[in-house]
Amino acid sequence: MFQDRLQVFLQGLQVSMHVYSVEPRQRTVIINGFRVREGQPLGQDLALLEIVPDGVVVAFQQKRVHLSTVEGW
């Protein structure tokens, strides 16, 4: 089932830094210790599509998924 695979895969992602800017070139995140920018792959079947003000949008098996990096604000 897609949801089960997605949940398992995303549990392994650790976002330790999130920088959003209106200027796309200045957007960056650190996921699992690696600095990643929009459009870069994160692994098999996973890519970072966008860095948004409250998190990131990834593509998992060609489906868009929003992951919030804002907790307890």
Backbone as a ProteinNet text record, in pm:
[ID]
protein_1_A
[PRIMARY]
MFQDRLQVFLQGLQVSMHVYSVEPRQRTVIINGFRVREGQPLGQDLALLEIVPDGVVVAFQQKRVHLSTVEGW
[TERTIARY]
83.5	0	88.8	53.4	134.8	156.4	51.1	61.6	159.5	159.5	250.9	395.7	421.9	557.8	602.8	511.4	543.3	579	499.3	523.6	659.1	691.7	820.3	935.5	923.2	1030.4	1052.5	944.7	956.9	1002.4	979	1025.3	1176.8	1245.8	1390.7	1448.2	1363.4	1412.2	1420.2	1537.4	1559.7	1598.8	1508.9	1537.7	1597.5	1724.6	1790.8	1806.7	1783.2	1787.6	1695.1	1624.3	1529.2	1542.1	1580.3	1594.2	1506.6	1404.8	1319.2	1348.8	1350.3	1369.1	1279	1238.4	1162.4	1250.8	1380.6	1477.4	1508.8	1460	1478.1	1622.7	1719.4	1860.6	1909.5	1842.1	1884.9	1814.8	1722.2	1650.5	1738.5	1737.3	1814.3	1760.8	1783	1752.3	1867.5	1878.9	1970.8	1884.5	1893.7	1817.9	1917.3	1908	1998.1	2144.4	2175.5	2313.7	2364.4	2279.9	2320.7	2244.9	2317.8	2253.6	2188.4	2060.3	1982.6	1910	1902.4	1830.4	1716	1626.2	1510.1	1553.1	1482.8	1508.8	1607.1	1673.4	1773.3	1709.8	1765.9	1716.5	1755.5	1670.8	1698.5	1721.9	1707.4	1724.1	1636.6	1631.5	1549.5	1402.7	1335.3	1192.3	1159.1	1259	1232.4	1316	1251	1321.6	1261.3	1343.8	1297.4	1244.6	1115.1	1055.6	1064.2	1020.6	1014.8	1049	1105.8	1122.4	1021.2	925.4	817.7	833	762	782.3	766.8	678.8	654.2	706.5	789.8	841.7	898	879.6	928.5	820.5	828.8	742.4	833.8	807.1	887.6	800.7	866.4	798	839.8	742.1	767	689.7	761.2	701.5	606	651.8	582.5	455.7	441.1	330	386.5	321.1	365.3	321.4	415.6	388.3	446.6	364.5	412	455.9	576.6	628.3	651.2	584.5	600.1	728	801	917.8	889.8	767.3	728.6	652	710.1	645.7	642.5	528.9	518.4	531.6	502.5	510.2	376.7
-117.6	0	125.1	224.3	344.8	417.4	437.8	513	447.1	316.6	244.6	264.7	253.2	273.8	417	511.5	652.3	678.2	628.9	650.4	595.3	475.7	413.8	494.9	534.7	609	744.1	816.2	950.7	951.7	845	836.7	846.1	808.4	813.1	949.6	1047.6	1181	1268.8	1326	1415	1552.7	1649.7	1786.3	1860.5	1901.8	1969.4	2119.1	2164.8	2308.3	2336.7	2448.9	2487.2	2637.2	2678.9	2821.2	2850.6	2934.5	2977.5	3123.5	3157.7	3294.8	3318.3	3443.8	3474.9	3455.6	3458.4	3434.6	3283.8	3211.2	3065.9	3018.5	3093.3	3050.1	3045.5	3115.7	3119.8	3015.9	2942.3	2838.5	2714.6	2658.1	2536	2462.6	2333.4	2253.1	2155.6	2110.1	2000.3	1882	1775.9	1653.7	1539.1	1471.2	1359	1398.8	1522.7	1569	1624.7	1627.9	1676.9	1803.3	1904.6	2027.4	1997.2	2031	1999.6	2125.1	2141.1	2253.6	2199.9	2289.9	2251	2180.2	2071.7	1995.8	1881.6	1872.2	1766.8	1636.9	1523.7	1394.9	1374	1299.6	1263.6	1114.1	1042.8	898	837.3	706.4	637.1	671.9	714.2	747.9	871.7	953.5	1070.4	1188.8	1305.6	1427.5	1546.9	1647.2	1770.8	1861	1887.7	1972.5	2119.6	2152.9	2292.4	2306.3	2420.5	2461.4	2573.9	2551.9	2647.1	2705.3	2813.9	2879	2787.1	2688.5	2602.6	2460.5	2436.2	2301.4	2276.3	2153.6	2114.8	2035.1	2036.2	1952.9	1856.3	1727.6	1625	1546.6	1481.9	1389	1248.9	1167.1	1027.1	944.7	869.1	790.1	876.8	996.1	1092	1150.9	1142.1	1206	1313.8	1431.3	1543.7	1523	1545.4	1531.2	1651.1	1718.5	1833.3	1783.4	1819.7	1785.5	1913.9	1929.7	2049.7	2040.4	2151	2157.5	2246	2296	2385.3	2302.5	2297.3	2225.8	2314.5	2324.9	2397.1	2547.8	2604.1	2749.2	2809.3
0	0	0	-82.4	-98.2	34.1	111.1	237.1	333.3	340.2	428.6	385.1	254.9	202.9	226.6	203.4	224.7	370	462.3	605.3	647.9	606.1	641.3	584.5	458.6	392.8	458.8	489	543.4	689.6	761.9	900.2	909.3	803	800.7	766.8	737.3	701.9	826.2	849.2	962.6	910.1	923.6	880.7	999.5	986.5	1098.6	1074.8	951.5	923.3	806.1	814.5	710.8	690.2	569.4	538.3	417.2	440	330.7	300.8	174.7	129.6	9.3	-11	-132.4	-256	-236.8	-344.7	-348.5	-450.4	-454.3	-439.9	-490.1	-480.1	-336.6	-246.4	-106.7	-19.3	-75	1	14.6	133.8	156	278.8	282.7	400.3	421.8	543.2	571.8	612	532.4	556.4	571.5	684.5	714.9	700.1	739.9	739.6	607.4	504.8	373.4	337.6	291.3	243	108.6	97.5	-22.8	-69.6	-199.7	-260	-345.7	-381.5	-460.9	-588.9	-619.3	-741.2	-725.3	-611.2	-593.5	-544	-585.1	-536.1	-389.9	-319.1	-180	-165.3	-271.4	-270.1	-378.4	-380.3	-479.5	-456.4	-560.5	-556.5	-474.5	-437.7	-354.1	-401.1	-415.8	-456.6	-383.5	-359.2	-298.5	-409.8	-409.4	-512.6	-475.7	-352.1	-310.3	-163.1	-130	9.1	29	117.4	142	282.2	313.7	443.9	565.4	557.7	674	658.4	557.1	541	402.4	357.4	225.6	153.3	21.6	-61.2	-134.1	-114.7	-179.2	-276.6	-369.2	-459.4	-418.5	-385.3	-353.7	-454.8	-535.9	-643.3	-724.9	-759.1	-844.7	-782.6	-651.3	-581.1	-489.5	-487.2	-404.5	-259.5	-166	-23.5	49.1	129.3	208.2	345.8	386.5	518.7	595.4	707.5	787.8	870.6	876.7	963.4	1084.2	1094	1202.6	1307	1426.7	1535.9	1658.5	1719.8	1846.7	1836	1718.9	1703.2	1735.3
[MASK]
+++++++++++++++++++++++++++++++++++++++++++++++++++++++++++++++++++++++++

